[in-house]
Amino acid sequence: MSFLDRCQSASRLAGSCYLFLGDAKRAEPILDGTAQALRDRSKSQAIVLGNLALARIRQQKLDEATAALHNAIDVVEMTWGGGGLNIVFGAGRELRPWRQVPVVQDVYDRLLTLIAAA
């Protein structure tokens, strides 16, 4: 494993830990930087983008959250990774309070399309 791979792995872990600990504000920049570095359309990229969406949802940044979630769905459609699927649908559940907002409805449409393709 290269140094860059180890750094990206550590960033994914740190961002996920802060998110799990309820510190979405601290998790967001770490996850954002990791997502920028991961451009390989891998299963881990889907997880990072999904966690980034969750961090933004928990800060009520709906436009930014749904943008990250759309990117995560794009990757999940290519990889069908189980971890990415779980996080994407978990983020969808967390968007429920805003289900009448058009950007959230767009995400729900994508999630329905994703599940229909399975």
Secondary structure, 3 states (H helix, E strand, C coil): CCHHHHHHHHHHHHHHHHHHCCCHHHHHHHHHHHHHHCCCCCHHHHHHHHHHHHHHHCCCCHHHHHHHHHHHHHHHHHHCCHHHHHHHHHHHHHCHHHCCCHHHHHHHHHHHHHHHHC
